[in-house]
Amino acid sequence: MSHLALSATATLPYLSRTVKRLNNVFPNFMGHCAIKSSLHGNFQRKGFSIVASVNAGLDGGVAELSEKEQDLKHYMWPDKKRPRVCILGGGFGGLYTALRLESLMWPDGKKPQVILIDQSERFVFKPLLYELLSGEMDEWEIAPRFSDLLANTDVQFVQDRVKLLHPSCDKPTSGALRYSCAGSVQLESDLLIEYDWLVLALGAEPKLDVVPGAVEYALPFSTFEDACKVNDKLQSLERKFFGEGIPVRVVVVGCGYSGVELAATVSERLKDKGTVQAINVESTICPSAPPGNREAALKVLLDRNVELLLGYFVKSIKRATDAEALKQLTDNGNIGMQHDAEELLVELQPAEKGLQGQNLEADLVLWTVGNKPRLPELERPDMSQMLPLNGRGQAETDETLQVKGNPRIFALGDSSALRDSSGKLLPSTAQVAFQQADFAGWNIWAAINDRPLLPFRFQNLGEMMTLGRFDAAVTPSFIDGLTLEGPVGHAARKLAYLIRLPTDQHRIKVGLSWFAKEAIDSVATLQTTLTKVLSGS
């Protein structure tokens, strides 16, 4: 990995004074000519390149640079001739697009320089986050560092947040101007990166601000950091109530795939030491799932005594010690009960006729409903036509994944509003982003090499969900009516995700780790069985 090259633009006070003195000595000459002085200094130490300039106008005065321009640092691409690709977001869409670009065969001088920007130092294989709670997998297996994944590539990684986006209206042209700058990205560190091609793959973030108290008291389950917080909170509650006979009360908001998988995993972990309640505004769980997956999930949840509260939405979340919350508990008949300072009250409102409102007491509330795209703000409001968005804040793209009206920008995953042949928006799933990354990488190759771009066609390969350490449901799309459940489904799901891990090196390391764990578990199970048999005889 080569060092980042930075450039800082600044005015030089002594040069400014010199220009003014020349103007006093030669007023006529300076009145008719514009002086443009430029000083360039290259410092190779630590990979920095500093560029400073001062411009004098027709009146001999110095054009002072704004404070904002002085503070910005410009990223210096190593090669000025090769095209520049900037990828925002290191999830399935962003990372896999970068790896796809790296794997393609490029003509001499046309292989692009690629920079990948993400706010985290780790790539997160989100479908496996539940295994972190169950203890089935280690952190490095689920969330490897970008520096490790990209070690054998030319892709450069920058850990930062995107602050502003400044797209240009320039269209790619043939000839020498083909790689003229198509815009720039400003990061929160004030690093400014110019690009020829931009990939928007920033994913989405949980939307908790729609319900009072959700931001303050509910924990989302979307990122690696979220999963670590939930795991730490569960460990804290397990230690707190250990030996007291008091169950840990967990409320899961949402019964889509994420909510059901979370409820199944937590209920298996707590067993008889806790209770799990799952809330859904729909009258069923996983309404968009194949019937086989939904039935398998429903069976597991009922077997683990997960209470399903269907047809409700959350009205508010608050501390149970708040005056209003205590009044609600008193109205429910909980008079004189001792309430923990951290205990929460979840107020439910019926979404269907015939249901009564309820108040749930909880030690932990997990939030799995609603999300919003993480697209950056445009530098100026009048640039909105360069990045058209739909009502959900996603970029409108054509079938080649290019943003409508701006062919220099590609958008995929949660950042993209792409519709299928029937006009429906494609689901925001890892499977969609994974497939889009392959097309995005190829279409950037095609655009750079003046080849026709391919229209994206989503192929639904099936749907999978984890239901515990040794339980899952897998419904492949190529066999109608088939659903793999239990240990068989669990093994099929792990194998499918092993194949989809980002690099060969990581795939091999994780595969060996899983094999070793399975061997150890098998030996432990055999020893336990033999001990029972011998003690029984």
C-alpha positions as CSV (number, residue, x, y, z in Angstrom):
1,M,0.0,0.0,0.0
2,S,1.5,3.3,-1.0
3,H,1.3,6.3,1.2
4,L,-1.5,8.8,0.7
5,A,-0.2,11.9,-1.1
6,L,-1.7,15.1,0.2
7,S,-1.5,18.7,-1.1
8,A,-2.3,21.8,0.8
9,T,-3.2,25.1,-0.9
10,A,-2.3,28.3,0.9
11,T,-1.4,31.9,0.4
12,L,2.1,33.1,1.2
13,P,2.2,36.4,3.1
14,Y,5.7,37.5,1.9
15,L,4.8,36.9,-1.7
16,S,1.7,39.0,-1.2
17,R,3.8,41.9,0.1
18,T,6.2,41.6,-2.8
19,V,3.4,41.8,-5.4
20,K,2.1,45.0,-3.7
21,R,5.5,46.6,-3.7
22,L,5.9,45.9,-7.4
23,N,2.6,47.5,-8.0
24,N,3.7,50.7,-6.2
25,V,7.0,50.8,-8.2
26,F,5.4,50.1,-11.6
27,P,1.8,51.3,-11.4
28,N,1.2,51.6,-15.1
29,F,2.6,48.3,-16.0
30,M,0.7,46.5,-13.2
31,G,-2.5,48.3,-14.2
32,H,-2.5,46.6,-17.6
33,C,-1.1,43.2,-16.7
34,A,-2.2,40.5,-14.4
35,I,0.5,38.9,-12.3
36,K,0.0,35.3,-11.6
37,S,2.7,34.0,-9.3
38,S,3.0,30.3,-8.4
39,L,5.3,28.6,-6.1
40,H,5.5,24.8,-6.1
41,G,7.3,22.8,-3.5
42,N,7.4,19.0,-3.5
43,F,8.3,17.3,-0.2
44,Q,8.7,13.6,-0.6
45,R,9.0,13.1,3.2
46,K,6.0,11.2,4.4
47,G,4.4,11.3,1.0
48,F,3.2,14.9,1.1
49,S,3.1,17.2,-1.8
50,I,2.4,20.9,-0.9
51,V,1.3,23.3,-3.5
52,A,0.9,27.0,-2.8
53,S,-0.3,29.7,-5.2
54,V,-1.0,33.4,-5.2
55,N,-3.0,35.2,-8.0
56,A,-2.9,38.9,-8.6
57,G,-5.8,40.6,-10.4
58,L,-5.8,43.3,-13.0
59,D,-5.7,46.0,-10.3
60,G,-2.6,44.6,-8.9
61,G,-4.3,43.4,-5.7
62,V,-3.8,39.9,-4.4
63,A,-6.8,37.4,-4.8
64,E,-6.9,36.0,-1.3
65,L,-7.9,32.3,-1.1
66,S,-10.8,31.5,1.2
67,E,-10.2,29.9,4.6
68,K,-12.0,26.8,3.3
69,E,-9.7,26.4,0.3
70,Q,-6.7,26.8,2.5
71,D,-7.8,24.1,4.9
72,L,-8.5,21.5,2.2
73,K,-5.9,18.8,1.4
74,H,-5.9,17.4,-2.1
75,Y,-5.3,13.8,-2.7
76,M,-2.6,13.3,-5.2
77,W,-3.1,10.3,-7.5
78,P,0.1,8.4,-8.2
79,D,-0.4,8.4,-12.0
80,K,-1.7,11.5,-13.8
81,K,-2.6,9.6,-17.0
82,R,-4.5,6.5,-15.8
83,P,-8.2,6.9,-15.0
84,R,-9.2,7.4,-11.4
85,V,-12.0,5.5,-9.7
86,C,-13.3,6.6,-6.3
87,I,-15.5,4.1,-4.4
88,L,-17.6,5.4,-1.5
89,G,-18.5,2.6,0.9
90,G,-16.8,-0.7,1.7
91,G,-19.8,-3.0,2.0
92,F,-20.8,-5.7,-0.4
93,G,-21.3,-3.2,-3.2
94,G,-18.2,-1.1,-2.7
95,L,-15.6,-3.7,-1.8
96,Y,-16.7,-6.3,-4.3
97,T,-16.6,-3.6,-7.1
98,A,-13.0,-2.8,-6.2
99,L,-12.1,-6.4,-6.2
100,R,-13.8,-6.9,-9.5
101,L,-11.9,-4.0,-11.1
102,E,-8.7,-5.5,-9.8
103,S,-9.4,-9.0,-11.3
104,L,-10.2,-7.8,-14.8
105,M,-7.7,-7.8,-17.7
106,W,-6.8,-4.2,-18.7
107,P,-5.0,-2.8,-21.8
108,D,-1.7,-1.1,-21.1
109,G,-2.1,2.3,-19.5
110,K,-5.9,1.9,-18.9
111,K,-6.0,0.0,-15.6
112,P,-7.6,2.5,-13.2
113,Q,-6.3,3.7,-10.0
114,V,-8.9,2.8,-7.3
115,I,-9.4,4.3,-3.9
116,L,-11.9,2.8,-1.5
117,I,-13.4,5.0,1.3
118,D,-15.3,3.7,4.3
119,Q,-15.9,5.0,7.8
120,S,-14.9,1.7,9.4
121,E,-11.6,-0.1,9.3
122,R,-13.4,-3.4,8.8
123,F,-15.5,-5.0,6.1
124,V,-18.6,-6.6,7.6
125,F,-20.2,-9.7,6.2
126,K,-23.6,-8.7,7.6
127,P,-25.5,-11.9,7.2
128,L,-23.1,-13.5,9.7
129,L,-23.4,-10.9,12.4
130,Y,-25.9,-13.2,14.3
131,E,-23.1,-15.7,14.7
132,L,-21.2,-13.2,16.8
133,L,-24.1,-13.2,19.4
134,S,-24.3,-17.0,19.3
135,G,-20.6,-17.4,19.8
136,E,-20.4,-19.6,16.7
137,M,-17.9,-17.3,14.9
138,D,-15.0,-15.0,15.8
139,E,-14.8,-11.3,15.0
140,W,-12.0,-11.7,12.5
141,E,-14.1,-14.2,10.5
142,I,-17.1,-11.9,10.2
143,A,-15.3,-8.5,10.1
144,P,-11.8,-8.7,8.6
145,R,-9.8,-5.5,8.2
146,F,-9.7,-3.8,4.8
147,S,-5.9,-3.6,5.1
148,D,-5.8,-7.4,5.2
149,L,-8.3,-7.9,2.4
150,L,-6.6,-5.4,0.0
151,A,-3.0,-6.3,1.0
152,N,-2.3,-8.0,-2.4
153,T,-4.1,-5.5,-4.6
154,D,-3.4,-2.0,-5.9
155,V,-6.6,-0.7,-4.3
156,Q,-5.9,2.1,-1.7
157,F,-8.1,2.3,1.4
158,V,-8.9,5.5,3.3
159,Q,-10.8,5.3,6.6
160,D,-13.0,8.4,6.7
161,R,-16.5,9.7,6.4
162,V,-17.8,11.5,3.3
163,K,-18.8,15.1,3.9
164,L,-19.7,16.6,0.5
165,L,-20.1,15.5,-3.1
166,H,-19.3,17.8,-6.0
167,P,-20.2,16.1,-9.2
168,S,-19.5,17.7,-12.6
169,C,-21.7,17.9,-15.6
170,D,-18.9,16.9,-17.9
171,K,-19.6,13.9,-20.0
172,P,-17.0,11.2,-20.8
173,T,-15.5,11.9,-24.3
174,S,-13.1,10.1,-26.6
175,G,-9.5,11.1,-27.1
176,A,-7.2,12.9,-24.7
177,L,-10.0,14.4,-22.6
178,R,-11.6,11.1,-21.8
179,Y,-10.3,11.1,-18.2
180,S,-10.9,14.8,-17.4
181,C,-12.1,15.3,-13.8
182,A,-15.7,14.4,-13.4
183,G,-16.1,15.8,-9.9
184,S,-14.6,15.6,-6.4
185,V,-15.4,14.2,-3.0
186,Q,-14.7,16.0,0.3
187,L,-14.1,13.9,3.4
188,E,-14.7,15.0,7.0
189,S,-10.9,15.2,7.4
190,D,-11.0,17.9,4.7
191,L,-9.3,15.6,2.2
192,L,-10.5,16.5,-1.3
193,I,-10.4,13.6,-3.9
194,E,-11.0,14.2,-7.6
195,Y,-12.3,11.4,-9.6
196,D,-13.1,10.3,-13.2
197,W,-15.5,7.6,-12.1
198,L,-17.4,7.5,-8.9
199,V,-19.2,4.5,-7.3
200,L,-21.8,5.2,-4.6
201,A,-22.2,2.2,-2.3
202,L,-22.5,3.7,1.1
203,G,-25.3,1.4,2.3
204,A,-28.0,2.5,4.7
205,E,-28.2,3.3,8.4
206,P,-31.0,2.5,10.9
207,K,-33.9,5.0,11.1
208,L,-34.7,5.3,14.8
209,D,-35.9,8.9,15.0
210,V,-39.5,8.0,13.9
211,V,-40.5,6.8,17.4
212,P,-40.0,8.9,20.5
213,G,-37.3,7.3,22.7
214,A,-35.9,4.9,20.1
215,V,-32.7,6.9,19.5
216,E,-32.0,7.1,23.3
217,Y,-33.0,3.6,24.4
218,A,-33.1,1.1,21.5
219,L,-30.1,-0.6,20.1
220,P,-29.9,-1.2,16.3
221,F,-28.4,-4.3,14.7
222,S,-26.9,-3.2,11.5
223,T,-23.1,-2.8,11.8
224,F,-20.2,-4.6,13.4
225,E,-20.2,-1.9,16.2
226,D,-23.9,-2.5,16.7
227,A,-23.4,-6.2,17.1
228,C,-20.6,-5.7,19.6
229,K,-22.8,-3.3,21.7
230,V,-25.7,-5.8,21.7
231,N,-23.3,-8.6,22.7
232,D,-21.8,-6.5,25.5
233,K,-25.3,-5.5,26.8
234,L,-26.4,-9.1,26.8
235,Q,-23.3,-10.2,28.7
236,S,-23.9,-7.4,31.2
237,L,-27.5,-8.4,31.8
238,E,-26.6,-12.1,32.1
239,R,-24.0,-11.3,34.8
240,K,-26.4,-8.9,36.5
241,F,-29.2,-11.4,36.9
242,F,-27.1,-14.5,37.3
243,G,-28.3,-16.6,40.2
244,E,-31.2,-14.3,41.1
245,G,-33.9,-16.2,39.1
246,I,-34.8,-13.0,37.3
247,P,-35.2,-13.4,33.5
248,V,-33.6,-11.1,31.1
249,R,-36.4,-9.4,29.1
250,V,-35.6,-8.6,25.5
251,V,-38.0,-6.9,23.0
252,V,-37.3,-7.1,19.3
253,V,-39.0,-4.5,17.1
254,G,-39.7,-5.8,13.7
255,C,-40.3,-9.3,12.4
256,G,-38.7,-9.1,9.0
257,Y,-35.7,-11.3,8.2
258,S,-33.4,-9.4,10.6
259,G,-35.8,-9.3,13.5
260,V,-36.7,-13.0,13.2
261,E,-33.1,-14.1,13.0
262,L,-32.2,-11.9,15.9
263,A,-35.1,-13.2,18.0
264,A,-34.2,-16.8,17.2
265,T,-30.5,-16.2,18.1
266,V,-31.1,-14.3,21.3
267,S,-33.8,-16.8,22.6
268,E,-31.5,-19.7,21.9
269,R,-28.7,-17.9,23.8
270,L,-30.8,-17.0,26.9
271,K,-32.8,-20.3,27.0
272,D,-34.8,-20.3,30.3
273,K,-32.8,-17.3,31.7
274,G,-34.7,-14.8,29.6
275,T,-37.8,-14.0,27.6
276,V,-38.0,-12.6,24.1
277,Q,-41.0,-10.7,22.6
278,A,-41.1,-9.8,18.9
279,I,-43.3,-7.0,17.6
280,N,-44.5,-6.6,14.0
281,V,-46.9,-4.2,12.4
282,E,-47.9,-6.9,9.9
283,S,-50.2,-9.8,10.9
284,T,-47.4,-12.3,10.1
285,I,-43.7,-12.6,10.3
286,C,-41.4,-12.3,7.2
287,P,-44.2,-11.4,4.9
288,S,-41.9,-11.3,1.8
289,A,-40.2,-14.6,2.6
290,P,-40.9,-17.9,0.8
291,P,-43.5,-19.9,2.6
292,G,-41.0,-22.6,3.6
293,N,-38.7,-20.1,5.3
294,R,-41.5,-18.4,7.1
295,E,-43.0,-21.7,8.3
296,A,-39.6,-23.0,9.5
297,A,-39.0,-19.7,11.4
298,L,-42.4,-19.7,13.0
299,K,-41.9,-23.2,14.2
300,V,-38.5,-22.3,15.8
301,L,-39.8,-19.2,17.5
302,L,-42.8,-21.0,19.0
303,D,-40.6,-23.9,20.2
304,R,-38.3,-21.3,22.0
305,N,-41.3,-19.5,23.6
306,V,-40.8,-16.3,21.7
307,E,-43.9,-14.2,22.2
308,L,-45.1,-12.8,18.9
309,L,-47.0,-9.5,19.1
310,L,-48.4,-9.1,15.6
311,G,-50.5,-6.2,14.4
312,Y,-48.8,-3.7,16.6
313,F,-46.4,-0.7,16.2
314,V,-44.3,1.0,18.8
315,K,-45.6,4.3,20.0
316,S,-42.8,5.2,22.3
317,I,-39.9,3.9,24.4
318,K,-39.0,5.4,27.8
319,R,-37.5,4.7,31.1
320,A,-39.8,2.8,33.4
321,T,-38.8,5.2,36.2
322,D,-40.2,8.2,34.4
323,A,-43.3,9.7,36.0
324,E,-45.5,9.0,32.9
325,A,-44.2,5.5,32.6
326,L,-44.8,4.7,36.3
327,K,-48.4,5.9,35.8
328,Q,-48.9,3.6,32.9
329,L,-47.5,0.7,34.9
330,T,-49.8,1.6,37.8
331,D,-52.8,1.6,35.5
332,N,-51.7,-1.9,34.4
333,G,-51.9,-3.1,38.0
334,N,-48.1,-3.1,38.6
335,I,-48.5,-1.1,41.9
336,G,-45.7,-1.2,44.4
337,M,-43.3,-3.1,42.1
338,Q,-39.6,-2.3,42.3
339,H,-38.3,-1.0,39.0
340,D,-34.6,-1.0,37.9
341,A,-33.2,2.3,37.0
342,E,-32.3,1.0,33.5
343,E,-35.7,-0.8,32.9
344,L,-37.5,0.3,29.8
345,L,-41.2,0.6,29.0
346,V,-42.3,0.0,25.4
347,E,-45.7,1.4,24.6
348,L,-47.5,-0.5,21.8
349,Q,-50.4,0.8,19.7
350,P,-52.6,-1.6,17.7
351,A,-52.4,-1.4,14.0
352,E,-55.5,-3.6,13.5
353,K,-59.0,-3.4,14.8
354,G,-59.9,-5.6,17.8
355,L,-56.5,-5.3,19.5
356,Q,-55.8,-3.5,22.7
357,G,-52.8,-1.3,23.4
358,Q,-50.1,-2.8,25.5
359,N,-47.1,-1.7,27.6
360,L,-44.0,-4.0,27.7
361,E,-41.3,-3.9,30.3
362,A,-37.8,-4.7,28.9
363,D,-34.2,-4.7,29.9
364,L,-33.1,-4.5,26.2
365,V,-34.9,-3.2,23.1
366,L,-33.5,-4.2,19.7
367,W,-34.5,-2.2,16.7
368,T,-34.6,-3.8,13.2
369,V,-37.2,-1.7,11.2
370,G,-36.6,1.2,8.9
371,N,-33.4,2.5,7.3
372,K,-32.2,5.5,5.3
373,P,-29.5,5.7,2.6
374,R,-26.2,7.2,3.6
375,L,-25.8,9.3,0.4
376,P,-23.6,12.4,1.0
377,E,-24.8,15.9,0.7
378,L,-24.2,17.8,-2.5
379,E,-21.9,20.9,-2.3
380,R,-24.6,23.1,-3.6
381,P,-28.4,22.6,-3.7
382,D,-28.5,23.6,-7.4
383,M,-26.6,20.4,-8.2
384,S,-29.6,18.2,-7.4
385,Q,-30.1,17.4,-11.1
386,M,-26.7,15.8,-11.3
387,L,-27.7,13.3,-8.6
388,P,-31.5,12.7,-8.9
389,L,-32.9,11.0,-5.8
390,N,-36.2,9.2,-5.2
391,G,-38.5,9.8,-2.2
392,R,-36.4,7.4,0.0
393,G,-33.2,9.3,-0.8
394,Q,-31.7,6.7,-3.2
395,A,-30.0,7.7,-6.5
396,E,-32.1,7.1,-9.6
397,T,-30.1,4.8,-11.9
398,D,-30.7,3.3,-15.3
399,E,-30.3,-0.4,-16.0
400,T,-26.5,-0.1,-16.4
401,L,-26.3,1.1,-12.8
402,Q,-25.3,4.6,-14.0
403,V,-27.0,7.6,-12.3
404,K,-29.5,9.1,-14.6
405,G,-28.1,12.2,-16.2
406,N,-24.6,11.6,-14.9
407,P,-22.9,8.6,-16.6
408,R,-19.7,9.2,-14.6
409,I,-21.4,8.0,-11.4
410,F,-22.5,4.4,-10.6
411,A,-24.8,3.6,-7.7
412,L,-25.6,0.2,-6.2
413,G,-27.0,-1.5,-3.2
414,D,-28.9,0.7,-0.7
415,S,-27.7,3.8,-2.6
416,S,-29.5,2.8,-5.8
417,A,-33.1,3.0,-6.8
418,L,-33.2,0.3,-9.5
419,R,-36.4,-1.4,-10.6
420,D,-36.9,-4.8,-12.0
421,S,-38.8,-5.6,-15.2
422,S,-42.1,-5.4,-13.4
423,G,-41.3,-1.9,-12.1
424,K,-40.7,-2.9,-8.4
425,L,-37.7,-1.6,-6.6
426,L,-35.1,-4.3,-6.0
427,P,-34.8,-5.3,-2.4
428,S,-32.0,-3.9,-0.3
429,T,-30.2,-7.2,0.3
430,A,-26.7,-8.5,0.3
431,Q,-27.5,-10.7,-2.6
432,V,-28.6,-7.8,-4.8
433,A,-25.5,-5.7,-3.9
434,F,-23.2,-8.7,-4.5
435,Q,-24.5,-9.1,-8.0
436,Q,-24.6,-5.4,-8.8
437,A,-20.9,-5.1,-7.8
438,D,-20.0,-7.6,-10.6
439,F,-21.9,-5.6,-13.2
440,A,-20.6,-2.2,-11.9
441,G,-17.0,-3.4,-12.1
442,W,-17.5,-4.7,-15.7
443,N,-19.4,-1.6,-16.8
444,I,-16.6,0.7,-15.6
445,W,-14.2,-1.4,-17.6
446,A,-16.5,-1.1,-20.6
447,A,-16.8,2.7,-20.2
448,I,-13.1,3.2,-20.0
449,N,-12.4,0.9,-23.0
450,D,-15.3,2.3,-25.2
451,R,-17.2,-0.9,-25.0
452,P,-21.0,-1.3,-24.6
453,L,-22.3,-1.5,-21.1
454,L,-24.3,-4.4,-19.8
455,P,-27.8,-4.0,-18.4
456,F,-28.1,-5.4,-14.8
457,R,-30.5,-8.3,-14.4
458,F,-31.0,-9.5,-10.9
459,Q,-31.1,-13.3,-10.5
460,N,-32.8,-14.4,-7.3
461,L,-30.8,-17.5,-6.2
462,G,-33.0,-18.1,-3.2
463,E,-33.2,-16.9,0.4
464,M,-31.5,-18.0,3.6
465,M,-31.9,-17.2,7.3
466,T,-30.2,-18.4,10.4
467,L,-32.3,-19.7,13.3
468,G,-29.6,-20.6,15.8
469,R,-26.3,-22.4,16.2
470,F,-27.4,-25.5,14.4
471,D,-30.6,-24.3,12.7
472,A,-31.4,-22.4,9.5
473,A,-33.8,-22.3,6.7
474,V,-32.7,-22.2,3.0
475,T,-35.0,-22.0,0.0
476,P,-33.2,-22.2,-3.3
477,S,-34.9,-20.6,-6.3
478,F,-34.0,-23.3,-8.7
479,I,-36.1,-26.0,-7.0
480,D,-39.7,-25.1,-6.4
481,G,-41.1,-25.9,-3.0
482,L,-37.8,-27.1,-1.5
483,T,-36.7,-25.7,1.9
484,L,-33.7,-27.0,3.8
485,E,-34.2,-26.8,7.5
486,G,-32.4,-27.7,10.7
487,P,-28.7,-28.8,10.6
488,V,-28.9,-29.4,6.9
489,G,-30.1,-25.9,6.2
490,H,-27.4,-24.6,8.6
491,A,-24.6,-26.4,6.8
492,A,-25.9,-25.2,3.4
493,R,-26.1,-21.6,4.5
494,K,-22.6,-21.6,5.9
495,L,-21.2,-23.2,2.7
496,A,-23.0,-20.7,0.5
497,Y,-21.6,-17.8,2.6
498,L,-18.1,-19.3,2.7
499,I,-18.0,-19.2,-1.1
500,R,-19.1,-15.6,-1.1
501,L,-16.4,-14.3,1.2
502,P,-14.4,-11.5,-0.5
503,T,-10.9,-13.0,-1.1
504,D,-9.4,-16.4,-1.6
505,Q,-7.0,-15.9,1.4
506,H,-9.8,-15.0,3.8
507,R,-12.0,-17.8,2.4
508,I,-9.3,-20.4,3.1
509,K,-8.6,-19.1,6.6
510,V,-12.3,-19.0,7.6
511,G,-12.9,-22.5,6.1
512,L,-10.0,-24.0,8.1
513,S,-11.3,-22.3,11.2
514,W,-14.8,-23.6,10.7
515,F,-13.5,-27.1,10.0
516,A,-11.4,-27.0,13.3
517,K,-14.4,-25.8,15.3
518,E,-16.6,-28.5,13.8
519,A,-14.0,-31.2,14.7
520,I,-13.7,-29.9,18.2
521,D,-17.5,-29.8,18.7
522,S,-17.8,-33.4,17.2
523,V,-15.2,-34.7,19.7
524,A,-16.9,-33.0,22.6
525,T,-20.3,-34.4,21.6
526,L,-18.8,-37.9,21.3
527,Q,-17.2,-37.6,24.7
528,T,-20.5,-36.5,26.3
529,T,-22.3,-39.4,24.6
530,L,-19.8,-42.0,25.8
531,T,-19.8,-40.6,29.3
532,K,-23.6,-40.9,29.5
533,V,-23.5,-44.4,28.1
534,L,-20.8,-45.6,30.5
535,S,-22.5,-43.9,33.5
536,G,-25.8,-45.5,32.6
537,S,-24.2,-49.0,32.4
